[in-house]
């Protein structure tokens, strides 16, 4: 990212994603799941050095590209 990330805003947004919900908007086409409901248990934003950020996600299951799309949305 060229601009600094707002970690406070990202953390507030991440809290809204927690829990059991339909994550279809965060799934790329081509999935063959019976349901897109998943339980997102944890989103941790961990600063790494002066310019890095590690994002850790924990869920009961993930959809195709769900993690990538969630992180992109938070950024």
ABEGO torsion letter per residue (X at the ends): XABBBBAAAAAAAAAAABEBBBAAAABBBGBABABABBBBABBBBBBBEAABBBBBBBBABBBBGAAAAAAAAAX
